[in-house]
Amino acid sequence: KKPAARPQGSVPLDGLGFTVAAIDDVARQKYNLTEGQKGVVVTQVAQDGPAADRGLRPGDVITEVQQSDVSTPADVRRLLDAARAQHRRSVLFLVQNADGMRWVPFPLDGADGK
């Protein structure tokens, strides 16, 4: 039996409690996303982690981080790294799901795994 297809290039966001991937054909089909959907898709959420506490679920789409558009996991990492370099205490994600769009703040304390 072949393992279930999953989006390529899933990247865990250490300390934030979730994993994201670029939106490809597999992600579009698995999470019922539209052809023109922008952003990155949440593929895993750690139970009892910061993302779960904030209501993130697999299939949610992150369209912006710190009010900058994202289209790849690398974009998300770059913006998180920039926020850490600026000693920001939190970072804002614009999350889209069936309920609409909302800004979700995440603390950066210890988000780098240190």
DSSP file (Angstrom, degrees, kcal/mol; ACC not computed):
  #  RESIDUE AA STRUCTURE BP1 BP2  ACC     N-H-->O    O-->H-N    N-H-->O    O-->H-N    TCO  KAPPA ALPHA  PHI   PSI    X-CA   Y-CA   Z-CA
    1    1 A K              0   0    0      0, 0.0     0, 0.0     0, 0.0     0, 0.0   0.000 360.0 360.0 360.0 131.2    0.0    0.0    0.0
    2    2 A K        -     0   0    0      1,-0.1     3,-0.1     3,-0.0     0, 0.0  -0.550 360.0-110.4 -77.3 136.9    1.3    3.4   -1.0
    3    3 A P        -     0   0    0      0, 0.0    -1,-0.1     0, 0.0     3,-0.1  -0.300  45.9 -87.1 -63.4 153.1    1.7    6.0    1.7
    4    4 A A        -     0   0    0      1,-0.1     2,-0.1     0, 0.0     0, 0.0  -0.329  47.6-109.3 -61.3 138.2   -0.8    8.9    1.5
    5    5 A A        -     0   0    0     -3,-0.1    -1,-0.1    21,-0.0     3,-0.0  -0.420  41.6-177.9 -67.0 142.9    0.5   11.8   -0.7
    6    6 A R        -     0   0    0     -2,-0.1    21,-0.1    -3,-0.1    20,-0.1  -0.971  36.4 -79.6-140.2 157.5    1.5   14.9    1.2
    7    7 A P    >   -     0   0    0      0, 0.0     3,-0.5     0, 0.0     2,-0.1  -0.219  51.7-113.7 -57.2 142.9    2.7   18.3    0.2
    8    8 A Q  T 3  S+     0   0    0      1,-0.2    14,-0.6    14,-0.1    19,-0.0  -0.435  89.8  23.7 -75.2 149.5    6.4   18.4   -0.6
    9    9 A G  T 3  S-     0   0    0      1,-0.2    -1,-0.2    12,-0.1    13,-0.2   0.825  71.6-175.4  71.4  34.3    8.8   20.4    1.5
   10   10 A S    <   -     0   0    0     -3,-0.5    11,-0.2    11,-0.1    -1,-0.2  -0.450   7.2-161.9 -63.6 134.2    7.0   20.5    4.8
   11   11 A V  E     -A   20   0A   0      9,-3.5     9,-2.4    -2,-0.1     2,-0.2  -0.973  10.9-137.4-125.2 119.4    9.0   22.7    7.2
   12   12 A P  E     -A   19   0A   0      0, 0.0     2,-1.0     0, 0.0     7,-0.3  -0.543   9.7-142.1 -74.0 139.6    8.5   22.6   11.0
   13   13 A L  E >>> -A   18   0A   0      5,-3.1     3,-2.1    -2,-0.2     4,-0.9  -0.801  27.6-137.1-101.2  90.7    8.4   26.0   12.7
   14   14 A D  T 345S+     0   0    0     -2,-1.0    99,-0.1     1,-0.3     5,-0.0  -0.135  81.1  11.7 -53.7 135.2   10.3   25.1   15.9
   15   15 A G  T 345S+     0   0    0     97,-0.1    -1,-0.3     1,-0.1    97,-0.1   0.185 114.3  77.1  84.2 -17.8    8.8   26.5   19.0
   16   16 A L  T <45S-     0   0    0     -3,-2.1    35,-1.1    95,-0.2    -2,-0.2   0.640  97.5-126.6 -97.8 -17.9    5.6   27.6   17.3
   17   17 A G  T  <5 +     0   0    0     -4,-0.9    29,-2.7     1,-0.2     2,-0.3   0.743  69.4  85.0  84.7  23.9    4.1   24.1   17.2
   18   18 A F  E   < -AB  13  45A   0     -5,-0.7    -5,-3.1    27,-0.2     2,-0.4  -0.992  59.2-136.6-153.7 165.2    3.2   23.7   13.6
   19   19 A T  E     -AB  12  44A   0     25,-2.4    24,-2.8    -2,-0.3    25,-1.1  -0.940  19.1-164.5-121.8 140.1    4.5   22.7   10.2
   20   20 A V  E     -AB  11  42A   0     -9,-2.4    -9,-3.5    -2,-0.4     2,-0.3  -0.862   4.6-173.1-123.3 159.3    3.9   24.5    6.8
   21   21 A A  E     - B   0  41A   0     20,-1.9    20,-2.6    -2,-0.3   -11,-0.1  -0.973  34.9 -93.1-144.3 157.3    4.4   23.6    3.2
   22   22 A A  E     - B   0  40A   0    -14,-0.6     2,-0.9    -2,-0.3     5,-0.2  -0.361  48.6-104.8 -63.9 151.7    4.1   25.3   -0.2
   23   23 A I        +     0   0    0     16,-0.7     2,-0.2    48,-0.4    -1,-0.1  -0.736  57.9 156.6 -85.0 107.6    0.7   25.0   -1.8
   24   24 A D     >  -     0   0    0     -2,-0.9     4,-2.7   -16,-0.0     5,-0.2  -0.544  60.5 -82.0-117.0-174.2    1.1   22.5   -4.6
   25   25 A D  H  > S+     0   0    0      1,-0.2     4,-2.2     2,-0.2     5,-0.2   0.873 129.2  52.2 -60.7 -37.7   -1.4   20.2   -6.4
   26   26 A V  H  > S+     0   0    0      2,-0.2     4,-3.0     1,-0.2    -1,-0.2   0.935 111.8  45.5 -64.0 -46.1   -1.2   17.6   -3.6
   27   27 A A  H  > S+     0   0    0      1,-0.2     4,-2.6     2,-0.2     6,-0.3   0.902 110.7  54.1 -64.0 -41.0   -2.0   20.3   -0.9
   28   28 A R  H  X>S+     0   0    0     -4,-2.7     5,-1.9     1,-0.2     4,-0.5   0.921 114.8  40.4 -58.9 -43.8   -4.8   21.7   -3.0
   29   29 A Q  H ><5S+     0   0    0     -4,-2.2     3,-0.6     3,-0.2    -2,-0.2   0.943 116.8  47.5 -71.2 -47.7   -6.5   18.3   -3.3
   30   30 A K  H 3<5S+     0   0    0     -4,-3.0    -2,-0.2     1,-0.2    -3,-0.2   0.887 124.5  30.4 -62.6 -40.9   -5.8   17.2    0.3
   31   31 A Y  H 3<5S-     0   0    0     -4,-2.6    -1,-0.2    -5,-0.2    -2,-0.2   0.283 106.8-117.9-106.1   9.7   -7.1   20.4    1.9
   32   32 A N  T <<5 +     0   0    0     -3,-0.6     2,-0.3    -4,-0.5    -3,-0.2   0.917  53.6 167.4  56.5  49.0   -9.6   21.4   -0.8
   33   33 A L      < -     0   0    0     -5,-1.9    -1,-0.2    -6,-0.3     2,-0.0  -0.669  35.8-109.0 -94.8 149.7   -7.8   24.7   -1.6
   34   34 A T    >   -     0   0    0     -2,-0.3     3,-1.5     1,-0.1    -1,-0.1  -0.314  27.9-109.3 -75.6 160.9   -8.6   26.7   -4.7
   35   35 A E  T 3  S+     0   0    0      1,-0.3    -1,-0.1    -2,-0.0    -7,-0.1   0.859 117.4  44.0 -57.5 -40.2   -6.3   27.0   -7.7
   36   36 A G  T 3  S+     0   0    0      2,-0.0    -1,-0.3     0, 0.0    -2,-0.0   0.312  79.8 140.2 -92.2   9.9   -5.4   30.6   -7.0
   37   37 A Q    <   -     0   0    0     -3,-1.5     2,-0.3     1,-0.1   -14,-0.1  -0.308  37.7-154.1 -59.2 129.4   -4.9   30.2   -3.3
   38   38 A K        +     0   0    0      2,-0.1     2,-0.2    23,-0.0    33,-0.1  -0.702  48.1  36.5-101.5 155.8   -1.8   32.2   -2.1
   39   39 A G  S    S-     0   0    0     -2,-0.3   -16,-0.7    31,-0.2     2,-0.3  -0.695  88.6 -58.5 111.8-160.5    0.3   31.5    1.0
   40   40 A V  E     -BC  22  62A   0     22,-2.3    22,-3.0    -2,-0.2     2,-0.4  -0.935  46.0-125.0-125.1 150.8    1.5   28.3    2.7
   41   41 A V  E     -BC  21  61A   0    -20,-2.6   -20,-1.9    -2,-0.3     2,-0.5  -0.778  16.2-124.0-101.2 139.6   -0.6   25.6    4.1
   42   42 A V  E     +B   20   0A   0     18,-3.1    17,-3.1    -2,-0.4   -22,-0.3  -0.699  32.0 174.4 -76.4 122.7   -0.4   24.3    7.7
   43   43 A T  E     +     0   0A   0    -24,-2.8     2,-0.3    -2,-0.5   -23,-0.2   0.711  61.9  17.7-105.5 -26.2    0.2   20.5    7.4
   44   44 A Q  E     -B   19   0A   0    -25,-1.1   -25,-2.4    13,-0.1     2,-0.4  -0.997  56.2-163.5-146.4 146.4    0.7   19.5   11.1
   45   45 A V  E     -B   18   0A   0     -2,-0.3     2,-0.3   -27,-0.2   -27,-0.2  -0.991  25.9-126.1-130.7 124.0   -0.1   21.1   14.4
   46   46 A A    >   -     0   0    0    -29,-2.7     3,-1.8    -2,-0.4     6,-0.5  -0.499  32.1-111.9 -70.0 130.6    1.5   19.8   17.6
   47   47 A Q  T 3  S+     0   0    0      1,-0.3    -1,-0.1    -2,-0.3     4,-0.0  -0.395  99.8   7.3 -62.0 136.1   -1.0   18.8   20.3
   48   48 A D  T 3  S+     0   0    0      1,-0.2    -1,-0.3    -2,-0.1    -2,-0.1   0.639 103.8 126.7  64.7  16.7   -0.9   21.2   23.2
   49   49 A G  S <> S-     0   0    0     -3,-1.8     4,-2.4   -32,-0.2    -1,-0.2  -0.413  79.8 -91.8 -94.4 176.9    1.6   23.5   21.4
   50   50 A P  H  > S+     0   0    0      0, 0.0     4,-1.1     0, 0.0   -33,-0.2   0.861 125.4  51.2 -56.8 -38.7    1.3   27.3   20.8
   51   51 A A  H  4>S+     0   0    0    -35,-1.1     5,-2.4     2,-0.2     3,-0.4   0.918 110.1  48.4 -67.6 -42.5   -0.4   26.8   17.4
   52   52 A A  H >45S+     0   0    0     -6,-0.5     3,-1.6     1,-0.2    -1,-0.2   0.903 108.3  55.4 -62.6 -40.6   -3.0   24.4   18.9
   53   53 A D  H 3<5S+     0   0    0     -4,-2.4    -1,-0.2     1,-0.3    -2,-0.2   0.800 108.5  49.1 -60.9 -28.5   -3.7   26.9   21.7
   54   54 A R  T 3<5S-     0   0    0     -4,-1.1    -1,-0.3    -3,-0.4    -2,-0.2   0.314 121.0-106.7 -96.7   7.4   -4.4   29.5   19.0
   55   55 A G  T < 5 +     0   0    0     -3,-1.6    -3,-0.2     1,-0.2     2,-0.1   0.611  61.9 156.9  83.4  12.3   -6.8   27.3   17.1
   56   56 A L      < -     0   0    0     -5,-2.4    -1,-0.2    -6,-0.1    -2,-0.0  -0.471  17.1-175.6 -70.4 144.4   -4.6   26.5   14.0
   57   57 A R    >   -     0   0    0     -2,-0.1     3,-2.3   -13,-0.0   -15,-0.2  -0.965  36.6 -85.5-136.8 152.6   -5.5   23.3   12.2
   58   58 A P  T 3  S+     0   0    0      0, 0.0   -15,-0.2     0, 0.0     3,-0.1  -0.354 117.2  36.7 -54.8 136.3   -4.1   21.4    9.3
   59   59 A G  T 3  S+     0   0    0    -17,-3.1   -16,-0.1     1,-0.5     2,-0.1   0.144  84.1 127.0 100.5 -18.3   -5.4   22.9    6.1
   60   60 A D    <   -     0   0    0     -3,-2.3   -18,-3.1   -18,-0.2     2,-0.5  -0.414  54.1-136.7 -65.1 150.1   -5.4   26.5    7.4
   61   61 A V  E     -CD  41  96A   0     35,-2.9    35,-3.4   -20,-0.2     2,-0.6  -0.942   7.0-151.0-116.3 131.5   -3.5   28.8    5.1
   62   62 A I  E     +CD  40  95A   0    -22,-3.0   -22,-2.3    -2,-0.5    33,-0.2  -0.897  20.3 170.5 -98.7 118.7   -1.0   31.5    6.2
   63   63 A T  E     +     0   0A   0     31,-2.5     7,-1.9    -2,-0.6     2,-0.3   0.709  62.6  23.1-101.5 -24.9   -1.0   34.3    3.7
   64   64 A E  E     -ED  69  94A   0     30,-0.9    30,-2.7     5,-0.2     2,-0.4  -0.995  51.7-164.5-142.9 148.7    1.1   36.9    5.5
   65   65 A V  E >  S-ED  68  93A   0      3,-2.3     3,-1.3    -2,-0.3    28,-0.2  -0.993  88.6  -9.4-128.5 124.9    3.7   37.0    8.3
   66   66 A Q  T 3  S-     0   0    0     26,-3.0    27,-0.1    -2,-0.4    -1,-0.1   0.874 130.1 -58.1  54.3  39.5    4.4   40.5    9.8
   67   67 A Q  T 3  S+     0   0    0     25,-0.3     2,-0.4     1,-0.2    -1,-0.3   0.717 113.8 118.1  63.5  24.6    2.2   42.0    7.1
   68   68 A S  E <   -E   65   0A   0     -3,-1.3    -3,-2.3     0, 0.0    -1,-0.2  -0.980  69.9-112.3-118.7 134.1    4.4   40.6    4.3
   69   69 A D  E     -E   64   0A   0     -2,-0.4     2,-0.4    -5,-0.2    -5,-0.2  -0.306  32.0-161.1 -61.0 143.8    3.0   38.1    1.7
   70   70 A V        +     0   0    0     -7,-1.9   -31,-0.2     1,-0.1    -1,-0.0  -0.978  25.9 163.1-127.0 143.8    4.4   34.6    1.9
   71   71 A S        +     0   0    0     -2,-0.4   -48,-0.4     1,-0.3    -1,-0.1   0.418  68.2  38.6-133.6  -7.5    4.3   31.9   -0.7
   72   72 A T  S  > S-     0   0    0    -50,-0.1     4,-1.5   -32,-0.1     3,-0.5  -0.960  80.2-114.3-139.3 157.9    7.0   29.4    0.4
   73   73 A P  H  > S+     0   0    0      0, 0.0     4,-2.6     0, 0.0     5,-0.2   0.849 117.9  61.1 -57.7 -32.5    8.1   28.0    3.8
   74   74 A A  H  > S+     0   0    0      1,-0.2     4,-2.7     2,-0.2     5,-0.2   0.874  99.9  54.1 -62.9 -36.7   11.4   29.8    3.2
   75   75 A D  H  > S+     0   0    0     -3,-0.5     4,-2.2     2,-0.2    -1,-0.2   0.924 109.3  48.2 -60.2 -43.9    9.5   33.1    3.1
   76   76 A V  H  X S+     0   0    0     -4,-1.5     4,-2.3     1,-0.2    -2,-0.2   0.942 112.6  47.6 -62.9 -47.9    8.0   32.3    6.5
   77   77 A R  H  X S+     0   0    0     -4,-2.6     4,-3.0     1,-0.2     5,-0.2   0.916 110.7  52.2 -58.8 -44.7   11.5   31.3    8.0
   78   78 A R  H  X S+     0   0    0     -4,-2.7     4,-2.3     1,-0.2    -1,-0.2   0.910 111.7  45.6 -60.3 -43.8   13.1   34.5    6.6
   79   79 A L  H  X S+     0   0    0     -4,-2.2     4,-2.1     2,-0.2    -1,-0.2   0.860 113.1  49.9 -70.6 -35.2   10.4   36.7    8.2
   80   80 A L  H  X S+     0   0    0     -4,-2.3     4,-2.4     2,-0.2    -2,-0.2   0.926 111.4  49.1 -65.6 -44.0   10.7   34.8   11.5
   81   81 A D  H  X S+     0   0    0     -4,-3.0     4,-2.5     1,-0.2    -2,-0.2   0.902 111.0  50.4 -61.2 -41.0   14.5   35.2   11.4
   82   82 A A  H  X S+     0   0    0     -4,-2.3     4,-1.5     2,-0.2    -1,-0.2   0.901 109.7  50.3 -64.5 -40.7   14.1   38.9   10.7
   83   83 A A  H  <>S+     0   0    0     -4,-2.1     5,-2.8     1,-0.2    -2,-0.2   0.904 111.9  47.8 -64.4 -40.6   11.7   39.3   13.6
   84   84 A R  H ><5S+     0   0    0     -4,-2.4     3,-2.0     1,-0.2    -2,-0.2   0.912 108.7  53.9 -65.0 -41.8   14.1   37.5   15.9
   85   85 A A  H 3<5S+     0   0    0     -4,-2.5    -1,-0.2     1,-0.3    -2,-0.2   0.811 108.0  50.7 -62.8 -29.4   17.1   39.6   14.7
   86   86 A Q  T 3<5S-     0   0    0     -4,-1.5    -1,-0.3    -5,-0.2    -2,-0.2   0.323 116.5-119.5 -88.8   7.7   15.0   42.7   15.5
   87   87 A H  T < 5 +     0   0    0     -3,-2.0    -3,-0.2     1,-0.2     2,-0.1   0.820  49.8 173.1  58.1  34.7   14.4   41.3   19.0
   88   88 A R      < -     0   0    0     -5,-2.8    -1,-0.2    -6,-0.1     3,-0.1  -0.469  30.4-148.7 -70.4 145.4   10.7   41.2   18.5
   89   89 A R  S    S+     0   0    0     -2,-0.1    19,-2.9     1,-0.1    20,-0.6   0.659  77.1  14.7 -89.4 -17.9    8.7   39.5   21.2
   90   90 A S  E     - F   0 107A   0     17,-0.3     2,-0.3    18,-0.2    -1,-0.1  -0.959  62.4-146.1-150.0 167.6    6.0   38.3   18.9
   91   91 A V  E     - F   0 106A   0     15,-2.4    15,-2.6    -2,-0.3     2,-0.4  -0.990  17.1-132.3-138.2 144.8    5.1   37.8   15.3
   92   92 A L  E     - F   0 105A   0     -2,-0.3   -26,-3.0    13,-0.2     2,-0.4  -0.843  16.3-168.4-103.9 132.8    1.8   38.1   13.5
   93   93 A F  E     -DF  65 104A   0     11,-2.3    11,-3.1    -2,-0.4     2,-0.7  -0.959  17.4-141.1-114.6 135.0    0.4   35.5   11.0
   94   94 A L  E     -DF  64 103A   0    -30,-2.7   -31,-2.5    -2,-0.4   -30,-0.9  -0.881  28.2-166.1 -94.0 114.4   -2.6   36.2    8.8
   95   95 A V  E     -DF  62 102A   0      7,-3.1     7,-2.2    -2,-0.7     2,-0.4  -0.862   8.9-165.3-110.4 132.8   -4.5   32.9    8.8
   96   96 A Q  E     +DF  61 101A   0    -35,-3.4   -35,-2.9    -2,-0.4     2,-0.2  -0.955  22.5 141.0-117.8 134.0   -7.2   31.9    6.4
   97   97 A N  E >   - F   0 100A   0      3,-2.6     3,-2.0    -2,-0.4   -37,-0.1  -0.826  68.8 -67.3-149.6-168.0   -9.6   29.0    6.8
   98   98 A A  T 3  S+     0   0    0      1,-0.3     3,-0.1    -2,-0.2   -38,-0.0   0.747 129.5  57.9 -61.3 -23.0  -13.3   28.2    6.2
   99   99 A D  T 3  S-     0   0    0      1,-0.3     2,-0.3     3,-0.0    -1,-0.3   0.537 117.8-105.7 -84.4  -6.9  -14.2   30.7    9.0
  100  100 A G  E <   -F   97   0A   0     -3,-2.0    -3,-2.6     2,-0.0     2,-0.4  -0.876  52.1 -38.8 120.8-154.4  -12.5   33.6    7.2
  101  101 A M  E     +F   96   0A   0     -2,-0.3     2,-0.3    -5,-0.2    -5,-0.2  -0.893  53.8 168.0-116.4 145.4   -9.3   35.5    7.9
  102  102 A R  E     -F   95   0A   0     -7,-2.2    -7,-3.1    -2,-0.4     2,-0.4  -0.993  35.2-116.3-153.1 150.1   -7.7   36.5   11.2
  103  103 A W  E     -F   94   0A   0     -2,-0.3    -9,-0.2    -9,-0.2   -11,-0.0  -0.745  30.1-166.5 -85.0 132.4   -4.5   37.8   12.6
  104  104 A V  E     -F   93   0A   0    -11,-3.1   -11,-2.3    -2,-0.4     2,-0.3  -0.971   7.5-149.0-124.6 116.3   -2.9   35.3   15.0
  105  105 A P  E     -F   92   0A   0      0, 0.0   -13,-0.2     0, 0.0   -15,-0.0  -0.632  11.2-168.3 -84.4 141.9    0.0   36.5   17.3
  106  106 A F  E     -F   91   0A   0    -15,-2.6   -15,-2.4    -2,-0.3     2,-0.2  -0.997  21.1-125.5-126.4 131.8    2.8   34.1   18.3
  107  107 A P  E     -F   90   0A   0      0, 0.0   -17,-0.3     0, 0.0   -18,-0.1  -0.495  10.3-153.8 -70.6 145.5    5.4   34.8   21.0
  108  108 A L    >   +     0   0    0    -19,-2.9     3,-2.4    -2,-0.2     4,-0.4   0.462  51.6 127.0 -98.4  -3.1    8.9   34.4   19.9
  109  109 A D  T 3  S-     0   0    0    -20,-0.6   -20,-0.0     1,-0.3   -19,-0.0  -0.386  94.4  -9.2 -56.8 117.4   10.3   33.6   23.3
  110  110 A G  T >  S+     0   0    0     -2,-0.3     3,-1.9     1,-0.1    -1,-0.3   0.569  94.7 133.0  71.9   8.2   12.2   30.4   22.8
  111  111 A A  T <   +     0   0    0     -3,-2.4   -95,-0.2     1,-0.3    -2,-0.1   0.671  64.4  62.8 -68.5 -14.5   10.8   30.0   19.3
  112  112 A D  T 3  S-     0   0    0     -4,-0.4    -1,-0.3   -97,-0.1   -97,-0.1   0.361 118.4-108.6 -90.8   7.3   14.3   29.2   18.0
  113  113 A G    <         0   0    0     -3,-1.9    -2,-0.1   -99,-0.1   -98,-0.1   0.518 360.0 360.0  83.5   4.5   14.5   26.1   20.2
  114  114 A K              0   0    0      0, 0.0    -3,-0.1     0, 0.0    -1,-0.1   0.436 360.0 360.0 -94.4 360.0   17.1   27.5   22.5
